[in-house]
Every structure is written in structure tokens, then in C-alpha cells.
Amino acid sequence: MKLREAVDRYIAWQRDHGAKFRSSAETLHTYCRQVGEDRDCDMVNENEIRCFLAGKGALTRTRAVKYGTLAGFYGFALGRGYVSRSPMPLREAEPHPPEVAPPFIFSHKELRRLFKAIDSSRRRCPKLDAKTFRTFLLLLYGAGLRSGEARRLTMADVDLRSSVLSVNDTKFYKSRLVPVGADLVGVLHQYAVIRTHRPLREGSASSFLACRDGSPLKKAIVRHAFQVALRTAGIDIEKPGCRAPCLHSLRHSFATHRLISWYREGVDVQRLLPALSTYLGHSGLAATQVYISMTPDLLVEASRRFERYIEQTSSPDARQHWKGDISHV
């Protein structure tokens, strides 16, 4: 069987089983182009795979991701007789990926500077206005949404009367309901008034967050706007010991700040962690742990909790504790 045909069957199989498989599909298509799409699957050798894995730059964790993608494909191909043997190098012989720096966690002071800078950073931008961009960022930080989840919200998804967002078709095709706090609901109410004066071409299915012409927010536009806002706010994007700030950093900051707040409130953090995991749309606690960075504030609060662990009391209703707090921004 030709390599491209086998790869296309594997991608279709993954998607038939519920995976979006976008970045992995891009990796496999790049692999096909590099080694030859029309070659027989059994003609690819180990050295060619090593060459593809190595790329042209320094070693990064991308190599391990590419290895996992190819290993999945060849396992599939071997099980269906598309290849007689797997040309994958032994995993034990693969170089260890470099350590990943922890995510950037905004301090409350940095958040105030960032949101204060929005008006001036958007002053001469004809497409994405300050109010829309501010609401977008507050959804990332105040509700812990992913960037794509916030951009895909429709008018029907935002239930201001019940203070609940319907986040649909997200990562791994999951959907969830996200309750939001009173401060954020107030912001959404104000923006909803603005939104009704812009084109609603698809009625209630129109994007809740929209540019001045009613068009949905694009990934490239909000990323660029965020970088401009960071520069305007004078936030150090090369802070040692962590990755550069990005839109996803607001979601990381939401999770970390929520944990710090719980420690300070004296609630049962271990009991509430599964609620946080559900709120973020994770399938388990392991995924949530990636979002929780041990900042100095978190370490201090964890130490204080340990010192007074005998006096811990049961937590109140968990629902009241997972909502984001945006009162300080």
C-alpha cells in the first residue's frame, strides 16, 4: 500500500473514533511529503524516520510528539497488514526531551496593568475594539476558558439570566456548562448590549464575541492584540524560569489563583480539585495538575495550610468556589 493512502486511512480511523486529530494529521502529511507520498509503506527505513524526527533545529519536545504520532501510525499499519515490519527506532534509543519551563503565571499586579493597557493598545485598531478584546480576555481569566472556546461562544451559549456559559464541541469533542461569577456576568451584560448593535448574520448562532463588522474573532487577530497589550503594559515577556506569556497563560493563572484563594479561605482543597478539573473541562486530575504552577504565593499558602491542618474544616458548597474572581483586574 502507498504511504499516503495508509496515512489517510489512519487519520480517518482516528476521527471516526472521536479524535479531532488536527496537529497529528499535519505531522503525518509532512512526513509523507518528506519521505515520499507514493512510496510503498514497506520501503521507508529507520534512518529516514530518524531524519524526519531530528528536523533542522535544536532538540525540543516536538521530537517526542512526532515520535508518538509515527508510532501510533505504524502500530495501526502493522495491525492491518499495510506494512510487514515497523521501521520505528527503539524508543529507548531516542534522546530525552528537554525539560519544559513552567507556564507564565500573571500576578494580580500584572493583570491590572494588562487590562489597563487595553484601551490604549486598541485605540487605532479598526477591526477589534477594546471592549470586545477586554471581554475576551476576561472570559479566559475569569471563566478559565481556552481561547478557542471563548471565540466559538454563540449568542445562544451565553445565558446571562442563569449566569452559565454553554461551552460546546471543545477539546476531544466534549461540552460543558460553566457557571460564572457576578462580576463577570456584569461585564457580559454590558458587552451583550454592544453586540446587539452589530450584525447578527446567523441569529442566535452568531458569535457572541465579534469585531465591529460582526465577524467572529480570528486566532491571529487576538494573538497579535495580546502581544501589543503586553508591550503596552510593559510586562516582562522574558521572565526567567518560565515560558513567555500567551493567551493560554490566563487560563493557567485562573487555575493557580483559584488554588491560592482556596488555601487562604481554609477550605478542603483536595475535595475541590475534582470540581476545578470538571470546570476546566478536563477528563481527570492529571490534566489539571499541568495548569497548577507552584508560584511563591501558592507555596506560602500550602505551607500555612500544613501548619494548621488539624484545624481544617469541611468546605461549603463547591460550586461557589470554582468561579473565577475578576474583581482585582
One Martini backbone bead per residue (centre of mass of N, CA, C, O) as a GRO file, in nm:
protein
  329
    1MET     BB    1   0.098   0.034   0.019
    2LYS     BB    2   0.064   0.353   0.017
    3LEU     BB    3   0.145   0.590   0.236
    4ARG     BB    4  -0.090   0.796   0.202
    5GLU     BB    5  -0.322   0.593   0.227
    6ALA     BB    6  -0.253   0.494   0.513
    7VAL     BB    7  -0.270   0.768   0.651
    8ASP     BB    8  -0.565   0.835   0.576
    9ARG     BB    9  -0.684   0.591   0.727
   10TYR     BB   10  -0.583   0.670   1.007
   11ILE     BB   11  -0.721   0.944   1.031
   12ALA     BB   12  -1.009   0.837   0.992
   13TRP     BB   13  -1.004   0.647   1.237
   14GLN     BB   14  -0.961   0.862   1.454
   15ARG     BB   15  -1.220   1.031   1.384
   16ASP     BB   16  -1.425   0.796   1.421
   17HIS     BB   17  -1.316   0.794   1.745
   18GLY     BB   18  -1.320   1.131   1.825
   19ALA     BB   19  -1.079   1.265   1.695
   20LYS     BB   20  -0.945   1.546   1.558
   21PHE     BB   21  -0.646   1.526   1.447
   22ARG     BB   22  -0.474   1.780   1.339
   23SER     BB   23  -0.168   1.791   1.413
   24SER     BB   24  -0.112   1.492   1.341
   25ALA     BB   25  -0.191   1.516   1.045
   26GLU     BB   26   0.025   1.721   0.971
   27THR     BB   27   0.265   1.544   1.044
   28LEU     BB   28   0.200   1.310   0.842
   29HIS     BB   29   0.204   1.483   0.584
   30THR     BB   30   0.494   1.576   0.614
   31TYR     BB   31   0.617   1.296   0.611
   32CYS     BB   32   0.522   1.217   0.329
   33ARG     BB   33   0.669   1.444   0.175
   34GLN     BB   34   0.959   1.369   0.268
   35VAL     BB   35   0.957   1.042   0.184
   36GLY     BB   36   0.700   0.978   0.006
   37GLU     BB   37   0.379   0.922  -0.092
   38ASP     BB   38   0.429   0.683  -0.333
   39ARG     BB   39   0.538   0.494  -0.142
   40ASP     BB   40   0.594   0.216   0.000
   41CYS     BB   41   0.566   0.140   0.322
   42ASP     BB   42   0.818  -0.075   0.323
   43MET     BB   43   1.047   0.147   0.214
   44VAL     BB   44   1.081   0.263   0.483
   45ASN     BB   45   1.334   0.368   0.698
   46GLU     BB   46   1.493   0.443   0.990
   47ASN     BB   47   1.667   0.685   0.890
   48GLU     BB   48   1.428   0.855   0.782
   49ILE     BB   49   1.291   0.887   1.054
   50ARG     BB   50   1.523   1.023   1.202
   51CYS     BB   51   1.532   1.269   1.015
   52PHE     BB   52   1.247   1.368   1.078
   53LEU     BB   53   1.277   1.395   1.387
   54ALA     BB   54   1.520   1.601   1.391
   55GLY     BB   55   1.539   1.798   1.181
   56LYS     BB   56   1.696   2.145   1.194
   57GLY     BB   57   1.708   2.183   1.492
   58ALA     BB   58   1.684   2.177   1.802
   59LEU     BB   59   1.607   2.011   2.070
   60THR     BB   60   1.271   1.910   2.132
   61ARG     BB   61   0.949   1.803   2.220
   62THR     BB   62   0.859   1.749   1.926
   63ARG     BB   63   0.996   1.477   1.881
   64ALA     BB   64   0.814   1.312   2.074
   65VAL     BB   65   0.552   1.374   1.924
   66LYS     BB   66   0.633   1.253   1.652
   67TYR     BB   67   0.689   0.971   1.755
   68GLY     BB   68   0.401   0.909   1.858
   69THR     BB   69   0.261   0.942   1.584
   70LEU     BB   70   0.421   0.724   1.426
   71ALA     BB   71   0.369   0.488   1.618
   72GLY     BB   72   0.063   0.484   1.575
   73PHE     BB   73   0.066   0.434   1.273
   74TYR     BB   74   0.240   0.167   1.268
   75GLY     BB   75   0.051   0.005   1.446
   76PHE     BB   76  -0.186   0.019   1.253
   77ALA     BB   77  -0.042  -0.093   0.993
   78LEU     BB   78   0.047  -0.366   1.115
   79GLY     BB   79  -0.244  -0.469   1.201
   80ARG     BB   80  -0.336  -0.444   0.867
   81GLY     BB   81  -0.089  -0.511   0.660
   82TYR     BB   82   0.071  -0.254   0.536
   83VAL     BB   83   0.304  -0.382   0.703
   84SER     BB   84   0.572  -0.609   0.798
   85ARG     BB   85   0.716  -0.364   0.950
   86SER     BB   86   0.872  -0.158   1.183
   87PRO     BB   87   1.079   0.146   1.140
   88MET     BB   88   1.106   0.216   1.427
   89PRO     BB   89   1.273   0.334   1.662
   90LEU     BB   90   1.381   0.294   1.959
   91ARG     BB   91   1.280   0.451   2.239
   92GLU     BB   92   1.546   0.415   2.410
   93ALA     BB   93   1.720   0.577   2.175
   94GLU     BB   94   1.594   0.828   2.246
   95PRO     BB   95   1.608   1.138   2.325
   96HIS     BB   96   1.576   1.341   2.579
   97PRO     BB   97   1.370   1.569   2.654
   98PRO     BB   98   1.339   1.870   2.742
   99GLU     BB   99   1.256   2.073   2.972
  100VAL     BB  100   0.969   2.234   3.075
  101ALA     BB  101   0.867   2.526   3.123
  102PRO     BB  102   0.679   2.699   3.304
  103PRO     BB  103   0.421   2.883   3.317
  104PHE     BB  104   0.281   3.183   3.296
  105ILE     BB  105   0.207   3.384   3.588
  106PHE     BB  106  -0.003   3.614   3.679
  107SER     BB  107  -0.023   3.877   3.852
  108HIS     BB  108  -0.231   4.108   3.977
  109LYS     BB  109  -0.063   4.345   3.880
  110GLU     BB  110  -0.035   4.254   3.582
  111LEU     BB  111  -0.335   4.245   3.521
  112ARG     BB  112  -0.393   4.543   3.565
  113ARG     BB  113  -0.198   4.642   3.345
  114LEU     BB  114  -0.322   4.492   3.107
  115PHE     BB  115  -0.618   4.612   3.126
  116LYS     BB  116  -0.525   4.911   3.115
  117ALA     BB  117  -0.388   4.877   2.814
  118ILE     BB  118  -0.620   4.825   2.611
  119ASP     BB  119  -0.720   5.099   2.511
  120SER     BB  120  -0.444   5.199   2.390
  121SER     BB  121  -0.388   4.935   2.210
  122ARG     BB  122  -0.689   4.989   2.044
  123ARG     BB  123  -0.727   5.282   1.926
  124ARG     BB  124  -0.623   5.207   1.599
  125CYS     BB  125  -0.841   4.966   1.568
  126PRO     BB  126  -1.092   4.883   1.338
  127LYS     BB  127  -1.179   4.583   1.431
  128LEU     BB  128  -1.064   4.545   1.732
  129ASP     BB  129  -1.197   4.632   2.016
  130ALA     BB  130  -1.165   4.689   2.350
  131LYS     BB  131  -1.427   4.555   2.463
  132THR     BB  132  -1.393   4.283   2.325
  133PHE     BB  133  -1.109   4.213   2.429
  134ARG     BB  134  -1.171   4.231   2.729
  135THR     BB  135  -1.390   4.012   2.735
  136PHE     BB  136  -1.213   3.786   2.631
  137LEU     BB  137  -0.999   3.789   2.863
  138LEU     BB  138  -1.207   3.748   3.097
  139LEU     BB  139  -1.287   3.460   3.004
  140LEU     BB  140  -1.008   3.332   3.048
  141TYR     BB  141  -0.977   3.423   3.354
  142GLY     BB  142  -1.279   3.411   3.487
  143ALA     BB  143  -1.349   3.104   3.331
  144GLY     BB  144  -1.109   2.930   3.201
  145LEU     BB  145  -1.084   2.957   2.903
  146ARG     BB  146  -1.026   2.891   2.601
  147SER     BB  147  -0.978   3.061   2.323
  148GLY     BB  148  -1.168   2.894   2.135
  149GLU     BB  149  -1.412   2.890   2.326
  150ALA     BB  150  -1.462   3.196   2.329
  151ARG     BB  151  -1.484   3.237   2.014
  152ARG     BB  152  -1.735   3.013   1.988
  153LEU     BB  153  -1.935   3.168   2.117
  154THR     BB  154  -2.269   3.219   2.134
  155MET     BB  155  -2.555   3.371   2.201
  156ALA     BB  156  -2.687   3.100   2.315
  157ASP     BB  157  -2.443   3.031   2.523
  158VAL     BB  158  -2.531   3.302   2.681
  159ASP     BB  159  -2.662   3.285   3.014
  160LEU     BB  160  -2.740   3.552   3.210
  161ARG     BB  161  -2.967   3.459   3.399
  162SER     BB  162  -2.789   3.189   3.497
  163SER     BB  163  -2.477   3.220   3.475
  164VAL     BB  164  -2.417   3.052   3.191
  165LEU     BB  165  -2.200   2.854   2.995
  166SER     BB  166  -2.186   2.704   2.671
  167VAL     BB  167  -1.942   2.458   2.601
  168ASN     BB  168  -1.879   2.351   2.273
  169ASP     BB  169  -1.688   2.148   2.106
  170THR     BB  170  -1.419   2.074   2.227
  171LYS     BB  171  -1.196   1.907   2.348
  172PHE     BB  172  -1.275   1.595   2.243
  173TYR     BB  173  -1.585   1.680   2.197
  174LYS     BB  174  -1.663   1.843   2.440
  175SER     BB  175  -1.901   1.945   2.695
  176ARG     BB  176  -2.003   2.240   2.900
  177LEU     BB  177  -2.081   2.398   3.204
  178VAL     BB  178  -2.026   2.754   3.301
  179PRO     BB  179  -2.006   2.914   3.578
  180VAL     BB  180  -2.043   3.260   3.676
  181GLY     BB  181  -1.971   3.544   3.810
  182ALA     BB  182  -2.098   3.854   3.879
  183ASP     BB  183  -1.881   4.032   3.747
  184LEU     BB  184  -1.881   3.888   3.469
  185VAL     BB  185  -2.178   3.920   3.407
  186GLY     BB  186  -2.167   4.228   3.391
  187VAL     BB  187  -1.979   4.238   3.146
  188LEU     BB  188  -2.163   4.068   2.955
  189HIS     BB  189  -2.401   4.257   2.959
  190GLN     BB  190  -2.258   4.503   2.834
  191TYR     BB  191  -2.170   4.355   2.572
  192ALA     BB  192  -2.450   4.261   2.467
  193VAL     BB  193  -2.542   4.541   2.387
  194ILE     BB  194  -2.325   4.588   2.174
  195ARG     BB  195  -2.378   4.330   1.999
  196THR     BB  196  -2.677   4.408   1.900
  197HIS     BB  197  -2.536   4.648   1.706
  198ARG     BB  198  -2.442   4.409   1.543
  199PRO     BB  199  -2.415   4.180   1.326
  200LEU     BB  200  -2.660   3.889   1.294
  201ARG     BB  201  -2.640   3.656   1.058
  202GLU     BB  202  -2.719   3.386   1.265
  203GLY     BB  203  -2.831   3.490   1.507
  204SER     BB  204  -2.798   3.287   1.782
  205ALA     BB  205  -2.534   3.164   1.614
  206SER     BB  206  -2.375   3.394   1.668
  207SER     BB  207  -2.118   3.551   1.773
  208PHE     BB  208  -2.053   3.700   2.065
  209LEU     BB  209  -1.774   3.761   1.969
  210ALA     BB  210  -1.705   4.068   1.787
  211CYS     BB  211  -1.647   4.262   1.555
  212ARG     BB  212  -1.759   4.551   1.419
  213ASP     BB  213  -1.875   4.369   1.161
  214GLY     BB  214  -1.954   4.075   1.307
  215SER     BB  215  -1.710   3.912   1.305
  216PRO     BB  216  -1.524   3.677   1.407
  217LEU     BB  217  -1.274   3.582   1.594
  218LYS     BB  218  -0.936   3.552   1.534
  219LYS     BB  219  -0.650   3.412   1.625
  220ALA     BB  220  -0.445   3.621   1.508
  221ILE     BB  221  -0.574   3.876   1.627
  222VAL     BB  222  -0.558   3.808   1.937
  223ARG     BB  223  -0.256   3.755   1.949
  224HIS     BB  224  -0.163   4.032   1.858
  225ALA     BB  225  -0.317   4.198   2.072
  226PHE     BB  226  -0.169   4.071   2.314
  227GLN     BB  227   0.120   4.162   2.247
  228VAL     BB  228   0.055   4.464   2.251
  229ALA     BB  229  -0.047   4.474   2.545
  230LEU     BB  230   0.214   4.382   2.679
  231ARG     BB  231   0.387   4.619   2.581
  232THR     BB  232   0.212   4.847   2.695
  233ALA     BB  233   0.235   4.727   2.999
  234GLY     BB  234   0.536   4.621   3.055
  235ILE     BB  235   0.569   4.313   3.032
  236ASP     BB  236   0.771   4.054   3.108
  237ILE     BB  237   0.852   3.807   2.852
  238GLU     BB  238   1.152   3.718   3.003
  239LYS     BB  239   1.101   3.551   3.244
  240PRO     BB  240   1.257   3.367   3.450
  241GLY     BB  241   1.154   3.020   3.458
  242CYS     BB  242   0.962   3.072   3.200
  243ARG     BB  243   0.737   3.121   2.983
  244ALA     BB  244   0.592   3.292   2.764
  245PRO     BB  245   0.333   3.480   2.727
  246CYS     BB  246  -0.009   3.382   2.675
  247LEU     BB  247  -0.334   3.320   2.651
  248HIS     BB  248  -0.311   3.054   2.828
  249SER     BB  249  -0.203   3.197   3.088
  250LEU     BB  250  -0.485   3.276   3.198
  251ARG     BB  251  -0.574   2.988   3.266
  252HIS     BB  252  -0.343   2.922   3.454
  253SER     BB  253  -0.401   3.159   3.650
  254PHE     BB  254  -0.678   3.074   3.737
  255ALA     BB  255  -0.597   2.805   3.874
  256THR     BB  256  -0.384   2.917   4.072
  257HIS     BB  257  -0.561   3.137   4.212
  258ARG     BB  258  -0.778   2.943   4.314
  259LEU     BB  259  -0.593   2.781   4.500
  260ILE     BB  260  -0.502   3.014   4.678
  261SER     BB  261  -0.785   3.092   4.776
  262TRP     BB  262  -0.851   2.828   4.916
  263TYR     BB  263  -0.627   2.837   5.123
  264ARG     BB  264  -0.719   3.114   5.249
  265GLU     BB  265  -1.015   2.999   5.320
  266GLY     BB  266  -0.984   2.691   5.439
  267VAL     BB  267  -1.042   2.474   5.243
  268ASP     BB  268  -1.094   2.168   5.077
  269VAL     BB  269  -0.888   2.114   4.823
  270GLN     BB  270  -0.911   1.808   4.751
  271ARG     BB  271  -1.221   1.822   4.706
  272LEU     BB  272  -1.208   2.060   4.473
  273LEU     BB  273  -1.033   1.957   4.235
  274PRO     BB  274  -1.249   1.805   4.066
  275ALA     BB  275  -1.411   2.066   4.010
  276LEU     BB  276  -1.188   2.210   3.853
  277SER     BB  277  -1.158   1.996   3.634
  278THR     BB  278  -1.448   2.024   3.527
  279TYR     BB  279  -1.446   2.328   3.469
  280LEU     BB  280  -1.199   2.295   3.253
  281GLY     BB  281  -1.251   2.012   3.090
  282HIS     BB  282  -1.140   1.763   3.233
  283SER     BB  283  -1.092   1.406   3.273
  284GLY     BB  284  -0.861   1.475   3.491
  285LEU     BB  285  -0.617   1.557   3.725
  286ALA     BB  286  -0.363   1.545   3.549
  287ALA     BB  287  -0.440   1.786   3.364
  288THR     BB  288  -0.464   1.999   3.594
  289GLN     BB  289  -0.169   1.994   3.706
  290VAL     BB  290  -0.045   2.154   3.464
  291TYR     BB  291  -0.190   2.435   3.565
  292ILE     BB  292  -0.028   2.408   3.838
  293SER     BB  293   0.176   2.643   3.985
  294MET     BB  294   0.459   2.696   4.198
  295THR     BB  295   0.422   2.960   4.348
  296PRO     BB  296   0.501   3.152   4.606
  297ASP     BB  297   0.208   3.184   4.707
  298LEU     BB  298   0.141   2.880   4.706
  299LEU     BB  299   0.362   2.788   4.900
  300VAL     BB  300   0.275   2.955   5.141
  301GLU     BB  301  -0.017   2.843   5.167
  302ALA     BB  302   0.065   2.545   5.195
  303SER     BB  303   0.229   2.583   5.456
  304ARG     BB  304   0.000   2.696   5.628
  305ARG     BB  305  -0.182   2.451   5.603
  306PHE     BB  306   0.007   2.246   5.737
  307GLU     BB  307   0.018   2.395   6.018
  308ARG     BB  308  -0.333   2.383   6.024
  309TYR     BB  309  -0.462   2.094   5.961
  310ILE     BB  310  -0.628   2.032   6.224
  311GLU     BB  311  -0.834   2.293   6.155
  312GLN     BB  312  -0.982   2.178   5.943
  313THR     BB  313  -1.259   2.221   5.729
  314SER     BB  314  -1.525   2.195   5.568
  315SER     BB  315  -1.664   2.257   5.273
  316PRO     BB  316  -1.860   2.416   5.095
  317ASP     BB  317  -2.010   2.468   4.828
  318ALA     BB  318  -1.830   2.423   4.543
  319ARG     BB  319  -1.955   2.611   4.329
  320GLN     BB  320  -1.855   2.885   4.477
  321HIS     BB  321  -1.528   2.816   4.422
  322TRP     BB  322  -1.478   2.809   4.091
  323LYS     BB  323  -1.517   3.089   4.042
  324GLY     BB  324  -1.402   3.358   3.909
  325ASP     BB  325  -1.190   3.642   3.993
  326ILE     BB  326  -1.217   4.003   3.873
  327SER     BB  327  -1.185   4.240   4.091
  328HIS     BB  328  -0.854   4.299   4.036
  329VAL     BB  329  -0.885   4.410   3.708
   0.00000   0.00000   0.00000
